[in-house]
């Protein structure tokens, strides 16, 4: 059993995975996310600062949701950059070019070898199933 303190309220809880938050704080954070999402849908083109003030949410939390690709900036209104090359992006951590580059690098590093075909050798003395007729 892994017992930890919640980062939101400080209470002890049984930690399983994900952010260090108790179920109650996770639920409250999800409600805030839904509120932010509705506000953005109703008010197109708002900035992170505007959303944070209107919904009473920390701007860092909104940026985290953007990095997690749960929210996205409208085209041309990006406030975040690719963590690898610095190019402005609308959501996530990396631009499409850097994502493709990383995928290609990983594919070049790991090339699974095809298993060698196994030959059936009936003369081997291993256990075999026999049918009585």
N, CA, C and O atoms as a GROMACS GRO file, in nm:
protein
  532
    1UNK      N    1   0.085  -0.117   0.000
    1UNK     CA    2   0.000   0.000   0.000
    1UNK      C    3   0.090   0.124   0.000
    1UNK      O    4   0.180   0.136   0.083
    2UNK      N    5   0.065   0.215  -0.092
    2UNK     CA    6   0.144   0.336  -0.106
    2UNK      C    7   0.058   0.455  -0.062
    2UNK      O    8  -0.029   0.500  -0.136
    3UNK      N    9   0.082   0.506   0.057
    3UNK     CA   10   0.004   0.616   0.112
    3UNK      C   11   0.084   0.745   0.097
    3UNK      O   12   0.201   0.751   0.134
    4UNK      N   13   0.020   0.848   0.040
    4UNK     CA   14   0.087   0.976   0.017
    4UNK      C   15  -0.004   1.091   0.056
    4UNK      O   16  -0.123   1.074   0.078
    5UNK      N   17   0.057   1.210   0.064
    5UNK     CA   18  -0.019   1.332   0.089
    5UNK      C   19  -0.064   1.392  -0.043
    5UNK      O   20   0.013   1.396  -0.139
    6UNK      N   21  -0.188   1.438  -0.046
    6UNK     CA   22  -0.244   1.502  -0.166
    6UNK      C   23  -0.181   1.640  -0.183
    6UNK      O   24  -0.167   1.714  -0.086
    7UNK      N   25  -0.143   1.674  -0.305
    7UNK     CA   26  -0.086   1.807  -0.333
    7UNK      C   27  -0.192   1.916  -0.329
    7UNK      O   28  -0.159   2.033  -0.314
    8UNK      N   29  -0.316   1.877  -0.342
    8UNK     CA   30  -0.423   1.975  -0.342
    8UNK      C   31  -0.468   2.012  -0.201
    8UNK      O   32  -0.475   2.130  -0.167
    9UNK      N   33  -0.500   1.911  -0.120
    9UNK     CA   34  -0.558   1.939   0.012
    9UNK      C   35  -0.470   1.895   0.127
    9UNK      O   36  -0.495   1.933   0.241
   10UNK      N   37  -0.368   1.815   0.101
   10UNK     CA   38  -0.277   1.771   0.206
   10UNK      C   39  -0.319   1.645   0.278
   10UNK      O   40  -0.244   1.595   0.362
   11UNK      N   41  -0.436   1.591   0.249
   11UNK     CA   42  -0.485   1.470   0.317
   11UNK      C   43  -0.409   1.347   0.267
   11UNK      O   44  -0.356   1.345   0.156
   12UNK      N   45  -0.404   1.245   0.351
   12UNK     CA   46  -0.344   1.117   0.313
   12UNK      C   47  -0.441   1.040   0.223
   12UNK      O   48  -0.563   1.044   0.244
   13UNK      N   49  -0.386   0.970   0.125
   13UNK     CA   50  -0.469   0.886   0.038
   13UNK      C   51  -0.385   0.772  -0.014
   13UNK      O   52  -0.262   0.778  -0.014
   14UNK      N   53  -0.452   0.668  -0.061
   14UNK     CA   54  -0.385   0.551  -0.118
   14UNK      C   55  -0.350   0.583  -0.262
   14UNK      O   56  -0.438   0.589  -0.349
   15UNK      N   57  -0.222   0.603  -0.289
   15UNK     CA   58  -0.175   0.641  -0.422
   15UNK      C   59  -0.165   0.519  -0.512
   15UNK      O   60  -0.105   0.418  -0.475
   16UNK      N   61  -0.224   0.529  -0.631
   16UNK     CA   62  -0.217   0.419  -0.727
   16UNK      C   63  -0.131   0.461  -0.847
   16UNK      O   64  -0.032   0.395  -0.878
   17UNK      N   65  -0.170   0.570  -0.915
   17UNK     CA   66  -0.092   0.619  -1.028
   17UNK      C   67  -0.140   0.760  -1.063
   17UNK      O   68  -0.240   0.808  -1.011
   18UNK      N   69  -0.066   0.825  -1.152
   18UNK     CA   70  -0.104   0.957  -1.198
   18UNK      C   71  -0.056   1.066  -1.105
   18UNK      O   72   0.039   1.047  -1.029
   19UNK      N   73  -0.123   1.184  -1.111
   19UNK     CA   74  -0.080   1.295  -1.027
   19UNK      C   75  -0.101   1.264  -0.879
   19UNK      O   76  -0.188   1.184  -0.843
   20UNK      N   77  -0.023   1.328  -0.794
   20UNK     CA   78  -0.032   1.305  -0.650
   20UNK      C   79  -0.150   1.382  -0.592
   20UNK      O   80  -0.132   1.479  -0.518
   21UNK      N   81  -0.270   1.338  -0.628
   21UNK     CA   82  -0.391   1.402  -0.580
   21UNK      C   83  -0.490   1.295  -0.535
   21UNK      O   84  -0.501   1.188  -0.595
   22UNK      N   85  -0.562   1.328  -0.428
   22UNK     CA   86  -0.664   1.236  -0.379
   22UNK      C   87  -0.781   1.234  -0.478
   22UNK      O   88  -0.794   1.325  -0.559
   23UNK      N   89  -0.866   1.132  -0.472
   23UNK     CA   90  -0.979   1.124  -0.566
   23UNK      C   91  -1.070   1.247  -0.562
   23UNK      O   92  -1.121   1.289  -0.666
   24UNK      N   93  -1.091   1.306  -0.445
   24UNK     CA   94  -1.178   1.424  -0.435
   24UNK      C   95  -1.116   1.543  -0.509
   24UNK      O   96  -1.187   1.615  -0.580
   25UNK      N   97  -0.986   1.564  -0.493
   25UNK     CA   98  -0.920   1.676  -0.561
   25UNK      C   99  -0.913   1.651  -0.712
   25UNK      O  100  -0.925   1.745  -0.791
   26UNK      N  101  -0.893   1.526  -0.753
   26UNK     CA  102  -0.894   1.494  -0.896
   26UNK      C  103  -1.030   1.526  -0.957
   26UNK      O  104  -1.039   1.582  -1.066
   27UNK      N  105  -1.135   1.491  -0.885
   27UNK     CA  106  -1.270   1.518  -0.933
   27UNK      C  107  -1.294   1.669  -0.943
   27UNK      O  108  -1.352   1.716  -1.041
   28UNK      N  109  -1.250   1.745  -0.843
   28UNK     CA  110  -1.264   1.891  -0.847
   28UNK      C  111  -1.185   1.951  -0.962
   28UNK      O  112  -1.232   2.045  -1.028
   29UNK      N  113  -1.066   1.898  -0.988
   29UNK     CA  114  -0.984   1.947  -1.098
   29UNK      C  115  -1.050   1.917  -1.232
   29UNK      O  116  -1.045   1.998  -1.324
   30UNK      N  117  -1.111   1.800  -1.243
   30UNK     CA  118  -1.181   1.764  -1.367
   30UNK      C  119  -1.301   1.854  -1.388
   30UNK      O  120  -1.330   1.891  -1.502
   31UNK      N  121  -1.372   1.891  -1.281
   31UNK     CA  122  -1.485   1.984  -1.293
   31UNK      C  123  -1.436   2.120  -1.341
   31UNK      O  124  -1.500   2.184  -1.424
   32UNK      N  125  -1.320   2.165  -1.288
   32UNK     CA  126  -1.261   2.292  -1.331
   32UNK      C  127  -1.224   2.285  -1.479
   32UNK      O  128  -1.244   2.381  -1.554
   33UNK      N  129  -1.170   2.169  -1.521
   33UNK     CA  130  -1.134   2.153  -1.662
   33UNK      C  131  -1.257   2.168  -1.751
   33UNK      O  132  -1.253   2.236  -1.853
   34UNK      N  133  -1.367   2.103  -1.712
   34UNK     CA  134  -1.489   2.113  -1.791
   34UNK      C  135  -1.540   2.257  -1.796
   34UNK      O  136  -1.590   2.302  -1.899
   35UNK      N  137  -1.528   2.329  -1.684
   35UNK     CA  138  -1.568   2.470  -1.680
   35UNK      C  139  -1.482   2.554  -1.774
   35UNK      O  140  -1.533   2.638  -1.848
   36UNK      N  141  -1.351   2.530  -1.772
   36UNK     CA  142  -1.258   2.602  -1.861
   36UNK      C  143  -1.290   2.570  -2.006
   36UNK      O  144  -1.293   2.660  -2.091
   37UNK      N  145  -1.315   2.445  -2.034
   37UNK     CA  146  -1.345   2.402  -2.171
   37UNK      C  147  -1.471   2.471  -2.224
   37UNK      O  148  -1.474   2.518  -2.338
   38UNK      N  149  -1.576   2.477  -2.141
   38UNK     CA  150  -1.699   2.545  -2.182
   38UNK      C  151  -1.676   2.696  -2.202
   38UNK      O  152  -1.729   2.755  -2.296
   39UNK      N  153  -1.597   2.756  -2.114
   39UNK     CA  154  -1.568   2.899  -2.126
   39UNK      C  155  -1.496   2.928  -2.258
   39UNK      O  156  -1.527   3.025  -2.326
   40UNK      N  157  -1.401   2.843  -2.292
   40UNK     CA  158  -1.326   2.862  -2.417
   40UNK      C  159  -1.417   2.844  -2.538
   40UNK      O  160  -1.406   2.917  -2.636
   41UNK      N  161  -1.507   2.746  -2.531
   41UNK     CA  162  -1.599   2.724  -2.643
   41UNK      C  163  -1.693   2.843  -2.660
   41UNK      O  164  -1.727   2.879  -2.773
   42UNK      N  165  -1.735   2.904  -2.550
   42UNK     CA  166  -1.826   3.019  -2.557
   42UNK      C  167  -1.756   3.149  -2.592
   42UNK      O  168  -1.819   3.241  -2.645
   43UNK      N  169  -1.626   3.159  -2.564
   43UNK     CA  170  -1.549   3.282  -2.586
   43UNK      C  171  -1.427   3.252  -2.673
   43UNK      O  172  -1.317   3.237  -2.621
   44UNK      N  173  -1.447   3.243  -2.801
   44UNK     CA  174  -1.338   3.209  -2.894
   44UNK      C  175  -1.229   3.315  -2.890
   44UNK      O  176  -1.257   3.434  -2.879
   45UNK      N  177  -1.104   3.270  -2.898
   45UNK     CA  178  -0.991   3.361  -2.909
   45UNK      C  179  -0.944   3.422  -2.777
   45UNK      O  180  -0.871   3.521  -2.779
   46UNK      N  181  -0.982   3.366  -2.663
   46UNK     CA  182  -0.937   3.419  -2.534
   46UNK      C  183  -0.794   3.372  -2.505
   46UNK      O  184  -0.749   3.271  -2.558
   47UNK      N  185  -0.724   3.446  -2.421
   47UNK     CA  186  -0.588   3.410  -2.383
   47UNK      C  187  -0.590   3.328  -2.255
   47UNK      O  188  -0.693   3.316  -2.189
   48UNK      N  189  -0.475   3.271  -2.222
   48UNK     CA  190  -0.462   3.192  -2.100
   48UNK      C  191  -0.495   3.280  -1.979
   48UNK      O  192  -0.563   3.237  -1.886
   49UNK      N  193  -0.446   3.403  -1.981
   49UNK     CA  194  -0.469   3.495  -1.870
   49UNK      C  195  -0.618   3.523  -1.852
   49UNK      O  196  -0.668   3.523  -1.740
   50UNK      N  197  -0.689   3.546  -1.963
   50UNK     CA  198  -0.834   3.572  -1.957
   50UNK      C  199  -0.909   3.452  -1.899
   50UNK      O  200  -0.997   3.469  -1.814
   51UNK      N  201  -0.874   3.334  -1.943
   51UNK     CA  202  -0.941   3.212  -1.896
   51UNK      C  203  -0.912   3.191  -1.747
   51UNK      O  204  -1.002   3.157  -1.670
   52UNK      N  205  -0.787   3.212  -1.709
   52UNK     CA  206  -0.748   3.192  -1.569
   52UNK      C  207  -0.826   3.286  -1.477
   52UNK      O  208  -0.871   3.245  -1.370
   53UNK      N  209  -0.840   3.411  -1.517
   53UNK     CA  210  -0.914   3.508  -1.435
   53UNK      C  211  -1.063   3.477  -1.432
   53UNK      O  212  -1.125   3.485  -1.326
   54UNK      N  213  -1.121   3.443  -1.545
   54UNK     CA  214  -1.265   3.419  -1.552
   54UNK      C  215  -1.305   3.292  -1.478
   54UNK      O  216  -1.411   3.288  -1.415
   55UNK      N  217  -1.223   3.188  -1.486
   55UNK     CA  218  -1.259   3.058  -1.427
   55UNK      C  219  -1.191   3.034  -1.293
   55UNK      O  220  -1.211   2.929  -1.231
   56UNK      N  221  -1.110   3.128  -1.248
   56UNK     CA  222  -1.038   3.116  -1.121
   56UNK      C  223  -0.954   2.989  -1.118
   56UNK      O  224  -0.963   2.908  -1.026
   57UNK      N  225  -0.871   2.974  -1.221
   57UNK     CA  226  -0.780   2.861  -1.235
   57UNK      C  227  -0.639   2.917  -1.252
   57UNK      O  228  -0.621   3.022  -1.314
   58UNK      N  229  -0.541   2.847  -1.198
   58UNK     CA  230  -0.402   2.888  -1.213
   58UNK      C  231  -0.360   2.880  -1.360
   58UNK      O  232  -0.388   2.778  -1.425
   59UNK      N  233  -0.295   2.983  -1.415
   59UNK     CA  234  -0.250   2.977  -1.555
   59UNK      C  235  -0.158   2.858  -1.582
   59UNK      O  236  -0.158   2.803  -1.692
   60UNK      N  237  -0.081   2.818  -1.481
   60UNK     CA  238   0.006   2.701  -1.497
   60UNK      C  239  -0.073   2.574  -1.520
   60UNK      O  240  -0.030   2.487  -1.596
   61UNK      N  241  -0.190   2.563  -1.457
   61UNK     CA  242  -0.275   2.446  -1.477
   61UNK      C  243  -0.331   2.445  -1.619
   61UNK      O  244  -0.340   2.339  -1.681
   62UNK      N  245  -0.367   2.561  -1.669
   62UNK     CA  246  -0.418   2.569  -1.807
   62UNK      C  247  -0.309   2.530  -1.904
   62UNK      O  248  -0.334   2.457  -2.000
   63UNK      N  249  -0.186   2.578  -1.881
   63UNK     CA  250  -0.074   2.541  -1.969
   63UNK      C  251  -0.046   2.391  -1.962
   63UNK      O  252  -0.010   2.330  -2.062
   64UNK      N  253  -0.064   2.332  -1.843
   64UNK     CA  254  -0.044   2.188  -1.830
   64UNK      C  255  -0.147   2.113  -1.915
   64UNK      O  256  -0.113   2.016  -1.983
   65UNK      N  257  -0.273   2.157  -1.911
   65UNK     CA  258  -0.376   2.093  -1.994
   65UNK      C  259  -0.343   2.109  -2.143
   65UNK      O  260  -0.373   2.020  -2.222
   66UNK      N  261  -0.283   2.220  -2.180
   66UNK     CA  262  -0.242   2.241  -2.320
   66UNK      C  263  -0.128   2.145  -2.354
   66UNK      O  264  -0.130   2.083  -2.460
   67UNK      N  265  -0.029   2.132  -2.265
   67UNK     CA  266   0.082   2.039  -2.287
   67UNK      C  267   0.034   1.895  -2.295
   67UNK      O  268   0.091   1.814  -2.368
   68UNK      N  269  -0.071   1.862  -2.219
   68UNK     CA  270  -0.128   1.727  -2.221
   68UNK      C  271  -0.218   1.706  -2.343
   68UNK      O  272  -0.271   1.596  -2.361
   69UNK      N  273  -0.235   1.807  -2.425
   69UNK     CA  274  -0.319   1.807  -2.545
   69UNK      C  275  -0.467   1.790  -2.512
   69UNK      O  276  -0.543   1.737  -2.594
   70UNK      N  277  -0.508   1.835  -2.394
   70UNK     CA  278  -0.649   1.836  -2.359
   70UNK      C  279  -0.714   1.965  -2.407
   70UNK      O  280  -0.834   1.969  -2.434
   71UNK      N  281  -0.634   2.071  -2.417
   71UNK     CA  282  -0.678   2.200  -2.471
   71UNK      C  283  -0.583   2.238  -2.583
   71UNK      O  284  -0.472   2.185  -2.593
   72UNK      N  285  -0.629   2.331  -2.667
   72UNK     CA  286  -0.548   2.370  -2.783
   72UNK      C  287  -0.573   2.517  -2.814
   72UNK      O  288  -0.686   2.565  -2.803
   73UNK      N  289  -0.468   2.587  -2.854
   73UNK     CA  290  -0.483   2.726  -2.896
   73UNK      C  291  -0.545   2.732  -3.034
   73UNK      O  292  -0.526   2.641  -3.115
   74UNK      N  293  -0.618   2.840  -3.060
   74UNK     CA  294  -0.671   2.863  -3.194
   74UNK      C  295  -0.553   2.888  -3.287
   74UNK      O  296  -0.445   2.926  -3.241
   75UNK      N  297  -0.572   2.869  -3.416
   75UNK     CA  298  -0.462   2.886  -3.510
   75UNK      C  299  -0.407   3.029  -3.504
   75UNK      O  300  -0.483   3.126  -3.508
   76UNK      N  301  -0.275   3.038  -3.494
   76UNK     CA  302  -0.208   3.168  -3.490
   76UNK      C  303  -0.206   3.234  -3.354
   76UNK      O  304  -0.152   3.344  -3.342
   77UNK      N  305  -0.262   3.173  -3.251
   77UNK     CA  306  -0.268   3.237  -3.120
   77UNK      C  307  -0.184   3.163  -3.016
   77UNK      O  308  -0.212   3.172  -2.897
   78UNK      N  309  -0.083   3.091  -3.059
   78UNK     CA  310  -0.004   3.007  -2.971
   78UNK      C  311   0.077   3.088  -2.870
   78UNK      O  312   0.136   3.191  -2.904
   79UNK      N  313   0.079   3.039  -2.746
   79UNK     CA  314   0.160   3.100  -2.641
   79UNK      C  315   0.267   3.004  -2.590
   79UNK      O  316   0.343   3.038  -2.500
   80UNK      N  317   0.272   2.883  -2.647
   80UNK     CA  318   0.373   2.786  -2.605
   80UNK      C  319   0.460   2.748  -2.723
   80UNK      O  320   0.422   2.767  -2.838
   81UNK      N  321   0.578   2.694  -2.692
   81UNK     CA  322   0.672   2.657  -2.798
   81UNK      C  323   0.714   2.511  -2.783
   81UNK      O  324   0.699   2.450  -2.677
   82UNK      N  325   0.765   2.457  -2.892
   82UNK     CA  326   0.817   2.320  -2.895
   82UNK      C  327   0.935   2.312  -2.797
   82UNK      O  328   1.021   2.400  -2.796
   83UNK      N  329   0.939   2.208  -2.716
   83UNK     CA  330   1.046   2.193  -2.617
   83UNK      C  331   1.179   2.157  -2.680
   83UNK      O  332   1.283   2.166  -2.615
   84UNK      N  333   1.178   2.117  -2.807
   84UNK     CA  334   1.302   2.078  -2.872
   84UNK      C  335   1.359   2.190  -2.960
   84UNK      O  336   1.478   2.221  -2.950
   85UNK      N  337   1.276   2.250  -3.044
   85UNK     CA  338   1.328   2.349  -3.139
   85UNK      C  339   1.281   2.492  -3.111
   85UNK      O  340   1.338   2.587  -3.166
   86UNK      N  341   1.180   2.510  -3.028
   86UNK     CA  342   1.133   2.644  -2.994
   86UNK      C  343   1.029   2.702  -3.087
   86UNK      O  344   0.990   2.818  -3.071
   87UNK      N  345   0.982   2.625  -3.183
   87UNK     CA  346   0.880   2.672  -3.277
   87UNK      C  347   0.744   2.683  -3.206
   87UNK      O  348   0.711   2.596  -3.126
   88UNK      N  349   0.665   2.788  -3.233
   88UNK     CA  350   0.533   2.800  -3.169
   88UNK      C  351   0.442   2.683  -3.209
   88UNK      O  352   0.436   2.645  -3.326
   89UNK      N  353   0.371   2.627  -3.109
   89UNK     CA  354   0.279   2.516  -3.133
   89UNK      C  355   0.146   2.545  -3.066
   89UNK      O  356   0.138   2.630  -2.977
   90UNK      N  357   0.040   2.476  -3.107
   90UNK     CA  358  -0.093   2.501  -3.052
   90UNK      C  359  -0.125   2.412  -2.932
   90UNK      O  360  -0.208   2.450  -2.849
   91UNK      N  361  -0.060   2.296  -2.920
   91UNK     CA  362  -0.079   2.209  -2.804
   91UNK      C  363   0.031   2.104  -2.802
   91UNK      O  364   0.102   2.084  -2.901
   92UNK      N  365   0.043   2.037  -2.689
   92UNK     CA  366   0.143   1.931  -2.677
   92UNK      C  367   0.278   1.984  -2.631
   92UNK      O  368   0.288   2.096  -2.580
   93UNK      N  369   0.380   1.903  -2.650
   93UNK     CA  370   0.514   1.941  -2.607
   93UNK      C  371   0.608   1.963  -2.724
   93UNK      O  372   0.706   2.037  -2.712
   94UNK      N  373   0.580   1.900  -2.838
   94UNK     CA  374   0.670   1.908  -2.953
   94UNK      C  375   0.592   1.941  -3.080
   94UNK      O  376   0.474   1.908  -3.091
   95UNK      N  377   0.659   2.007  -3.175
   95UNK     CA  378   0.597   2.034  -3.305
   95UNK      C  379   0.594   1.904  -3.386
   95UNK      O  380   0.659   1.806  -3.350
   96UNK      N  381   0.519   1.905  -3.495
   96UNK     CA  382   0.505   1.784  -3.577
   96UNK      C  383   0.639   1.738  -3.634
   96UNK      O  384   0.666   1.618  -3.640
   97UNK      N  385   0.724   1.833  -3.677
   97UNK     CA  386   0.854   1.797  -3.734
   97UNK      C  387   0.941   1.726  -3.631
   97UNK      O  388   1.006   1.626  -3.662
   98UNK      N  389   0.944   1.777  -3.508
   98UNK     CA  390   1.025   1.714  -3.403
   98UNK      C  391   0.968   1.579  -3.363
   98UNK      O  392   1.044   1.486  -3.335
   99UNK      N  393   0.835   1.567  -3.359
   99UNK     CA  394   0.773   1.437  -3.329
   99UNK      C  395   0.815   1.334  -3.433
   99UNK      O  396   0.854   1.223  -3.398
  100UNK      N  397   0.806   1.372  -3.561
  100UNK     CA  398   0.844   1.280  -3.668
  100UNK      C  399   0.991   1.243  -3.659
  100UNK      O  400   1.028   1.127  -3.681
  101UNK      N  401   1.076   1.340  -3.628
  101UNK     CA  402   1.219   1.314  -3.615
  101UNK      C  403   1.246   1.215  -3.503
  101UNK      O  404   1.328   1.124  -3.519
  102UNK      N  405   1.178   1.232  -3.390
  102UNK     CA  406   1.198   1.139  -3.277
  102UNK      C  407   1.148   0.999  -3.311
  102UNK      O  408   1.212   0.900  -3.275
  103UNK      N  409   1.035   0.990  -3.379
  103UNK     CA  410   0.982   0.859  -3.418
  103UNK      C  411   1.079   0.789  -3.513
  103UNK      O  412   1.106   0.670  -3.498
  104UNK      N  413   1.132   0.863  -3.610
  104UNK     CA  414   1.228   0.804  -3.705
  104UNK      C  415   1.355   0.759  -3.633
  104UNK      O  416   1.410   0.654  -3.665
  105UNK      N  417   1.401   0.839  -3.536
  105UNK     CA  418   1.521   0.802  -3.460
  105UNK      C  419   1.497   0.673  -3.382
  105UNK      O  420   1.583   0.585  -3.379
  106UNK      N  421   1.380   0.663  -3.320
  106UNK     CA  422   1.349   0.542  -3.245
  106UNK      C  423   1.336   0.421  -3.337
  106UNK      O  424   1.379   0.311  -3.302
  107UNK      N  425   1.277   0.441  -3.454
  107UNK     CA  426   1.263   0.330  -3.548
  107UNK      C  427   1.398   0.282  -3.598
  107UNK      O  428   1.417   0.162  -3.622
  108UNK      N  429   1.494   0.374  -3.613
  108UNK     CA  430   1.628   0.335  -3.659
  108UNK      C  431   1.706   0.261  -3.551
  108UNK      O  432   1.789   0.176  -3.580
  109UNK      N  433   1.679   0.295  -3.425
  109UNK     CA  434   1.748   0.229  -3.315
  109UNK      C  435   1.697   0.087  -3.296
  109UNK      O  436   1.775  -0.005  -3.274
  110UNK      N  437   1.568   0.070  -3.304
  110UNK     CA  438   1.508  -0.061  -3.277
  110UNK      C  439   1.449  -0.119  -3.404
  110UNK      O  440   1.345  -0.074  -3.451
  111UNK      N  441   1.515  -0.217  -3.457
  111UNK     CA  442   1.463  -0.290  -3.572
  111UNK      C  443   1.451  -0.435  -3.530
  111UNK      O  444   1.550  -0.507  -3.520
  112UNK      N  445   1.327  -0.479  -3.504
  112UNK     CA  446   1.312  -0.618  -3.458
  112UNK      C  447   1.354  -0.715  -3.568
  112UNK      O  448   1.320  -0.699  -3.685
  113UNK      N  449   1.427  -0.817  -3.526
  113UNK     CA  450   1.469  -0.919  -3.621
  113UNK      C  451   1.357  -1.020  -3.637
  113UNK      O  452   1.292  -1.059  -3.540
  114UNK      N  453   1.338  -1.062  -3.759
  114UNK     CA  454   1.235  -1.162  -3.786
  114UNK      C  455   1.282  -1.295  -3.726
  114UNK      O  456   1.398  -1.333  -3.742
  115UNK      N  457   1.194  -1.365  -3.658
  115UNK     CA  458   1.235  -1.493  -3.601
  115UNK      C  459   1.271  -1.592  -3.712
  115UNK      O  460   1.205  -1.598  -3.816
  116UNK      N  461   1.375  -1.667  -3.687
  116UNK     CA  462   1.417  -1.767  -3.786
  116UNK      C  463   1.310  -1.875  -3.795
  116UNK      O  464   1.260  -1.922  -3.693
  117UNK      N  465   1.277  -1.915  -3.917
  117UNK     CA  466   1.174  -2.019  -3.930
  117UNK      C  467   1.224  -2.149  -3.867
  117UNK      O  468   1.338  -2.192  -3.887
  118UNK      N  469   1.136  -2.210  -3.790
  118UNK     CA  470   1.174  -2.334  -3.724
  118UNK      C  471   1.130  -2.451  -3.810
  118UNK      O  472   1.020  -2.455  -3.864
  119UNK      N  473   1.218  -2.544  -3.820
  119UNK     CA  474   1.194  -2.661  -3.902
  119UNK      C  475   1.134  -2.770  -3.817
  119UNK      O  476   1.180  -2.795  -3.705
  120UNK      N  477   1.032  -2.834  -3.868
  120UNK     CA  478   0.973  -2.946  -3.795
  120UNK      C  479   1.059  -3.069  -3.820
  120UNK      O  480   1.083  -3.111  -3.933
  121UNK      N  481   1.102  -3.123  -3.710
  121UNK     CA  482   1.185  -3.243  -3.720
  121UNK      C  483   1.110  -3.356  -3.650
  121UNK      O  484   1.104  -3.362  -3.528
  122UNK      N  485   1.052  -3.445  -3.732
  122UNK     CA  486   0.971  -3.553  -3.676
  122UNK      C  487   1.056  -3.659  -3.606
  122UNK      O  488   1.004  -3.741  -3.530
  123UNK      N  489   1.187  -3.657  -3.631
  123UNK     CA  490   1.271  -3.760  -3.571
  123UNK      C  491   1.316  -3.723  -3.431
  123UNK      O  492   1.380  -3.803  -3.363
  124UNK      N  493   1.283  -3.601  -3.386
  124UNK     CA  494   1.323  -3.559  -3.251
  124UNK      C  495   1.251  -3.647  -3.147
  124UNK      O  496   1.137  -3.690  -3.169
  125UNK      N  497   1.316  -3.672  -3.039
  125UNK     CA  498   1.263  -3.763  -2.939
  125UNK      C  499   1.177  -3.696  -2.834
  125UNK      O  500   1.165  -3.749  -2.724
  126UNK      N  501   1.119  -3.584  -2.863
  126UNK     CA  502   1.038  -3.512  -2.764
  126UNK      C  503   0.901  -3.576  -2.750
  126UNK      O  504   0.864  -3.664  -2.827
  127UNK      N  505   0.825  -3.532  -2.652
  127UNK     CA  506   0.692  -3.587  -2.630
  127UNK      C  507   0.600  -3.551  -2.747
  127UNK      O  508   0.601  -3.438  -2.797
  128UNK      N  509   0.523  -3.648  -2.789
  128UNK     CA  510   0.432  -3.628  -2.901
  128UNK      C  511   0.295  -3.683  -2.865
  128UNK      O  512   0.282  -3.772  -2.781
  129UNK      N  513   0.195  -3.628  -2.931
  129UNK     CA  514   0.060  -3.676  -2.909
  129UNK      C  515   0.034  -3.788  -3.010
  129UNK      O  516   0.065  -3.776  -3.128
  130UNK      N  517  -0.021  -3.894  -2.961
  130UNK     CA  518  -0.049  -4.008  -3.048
  130UNK      C  519  -0.198  -4.040  -3.037
  130UNK      O  520  -0.258  -4.027  -2.930
  131UNK      N  521  -0.255  -4.081  -3.147
  131UNK     CA  522  -0.395  -4.120  -3.148
  131UNK      C  523  -0.402  -4.271  -3.168
  131UNK      O  524  -0.337  -4.328  -3.256
  132UNK      N  525  -0.480  -4.331  -3.086
  132UNK     CA  526  -0.498  -4.474  -3.099
  132UNK      C  527  -0.620  -4.500  -3.187
  132UNK      O  528  -0.724  -4.437  -3.168
  133UNK      N  529  -0.608  -4.588  -3.280
  133UNK     CA  530  -0.712  -4.608  -3.376
  133UNK      C  531  -0.793  -4.722  -3.357
  133UNK      O  532  -0.885  -4.747  -3.435
   0.00000   0.00000   0.00000
